Amino acid sequence: MRPTSAIVRLNAIAENFRTACRLAPGSQNVAVIKANAYGHGAVEVARALQDEAPAFAVAFFEEAVQLRDAGITQPILILQGTLGDENIGEAAARDFWLMLNNRQQIDRVLSSKSTRPVRAWLKVETGMHRLGLEPEEAESACEALSASGNIQPDLVLCTQLACADELASPVTKQQVSRLSSIAAKHKLPLSIANSAAIMAWPESHAQWNRPGYMLYGNSPFATAEKNNEGLLPAMTLASEIIAIREVAPGDGVGYGLDWVAQRQSRVGIIAIGYGDGYPRHAPGGTPVLVNGARVPLAGRVSMDMISVDLTYHRGAEIGDSVELWGTNLSINEVASSAGTIGYELLAGLTGRLSRVYRK
Ligand SMILES: *Cc1c(COP(=O)(O)O)cnc(C)c1O
């Protein structure tokens, strides 16, 4: 059996969900499990949170259908709402909640011939300038939606924070106060906070929060270790050494012979590559754990393999265990070395990588 897999501890995800609840005691949390639960497996994660999360969120309709077809019974919020001719009646019947991001989506719900009302969240633009109605339009939209029999009475007003992970930025407070002033007139429940805001901006906590990244146990902040609130990394990306080779000074290793031995060296080959989602742009020196010891990546990441310099880790042998990220090596550190963020690494794990679930 291939030694390479993402080992996922589902109880860590449940524990991280409880951390999100503890940090925002007055809020309910919609567990965000879009993009295959940030690479962890949407159905498995939903099952692990089934007794605790009052609702789940995904990006688009098909992601919600996949969960429902797998037997997940909670309401599922569709963050981008309907994007094409998805059936509003089907959304209502399947207990999907629709984010309404623009006038077209609102009009489609208002003119729907569905016999059941759908639950809607209205997104308001407060500073990110991406999705959502302008505040001036939101007023009339709230009235039209509240008066429509096509909408359940508990409309939620929602916005998305642009800079919640920047602790010195004034933007979050501005966005919160813009949304609150609209909400005050309509007395509607609000939803503002993502993971970073749950952890750092209590003023953004509202009836509904939307934690994603933190559920998987990693800090959404660049200065990670300071703000991790005891989150438990849920995934270990694991593999093994499949070959070890002595390399003479001046000899190169891997495609392009990018890494050149400066002295007599020992190089280990590990059975993981960008075909699994290990970032191809990770440069030489990116840390890898071999038997728990940090060794540097050496040479280019290829589709099925990476190489590491074991010259100063002489005890290593074929079959030794490797951690690419996980409980002992923060994914944020690997991401930063590769010039990206942990979110992208998780979302980029490919279908061929097997996920192994531990309780
Ligand atoms: C993805 C997403 C979230 C979750 O964000 P995290 O930073 O992963 O916590 C929350 N709200 C919306 C609208 C999203 O698209």
The ligand as an ORCA input file, in Angstrom:
! r2SCAN-3c Opt
* xyz 0 1
  C     -14.873     30.619      3.323
  C     -15.777     31.560      3.997
  C     -15.771     31.674      5.394
  C     -14.777     30.940      6.281
  O     -13.581     31.691      6.344
  P     -12.349     31.184      7.229
  O     -11.335     32.256      7.090
  O     -11.901     29.898      6.608
  O     -12.853     31.005      8.598
  C     -16.708     32.500      5.972
  N     -17.577     33.212      5.225
  C     -17.593     33.143      3.885
  C     -18.580     33.953      3.126
  C     -16.692     32.340      3.217
  O     -16.703     32.283      1.889
*
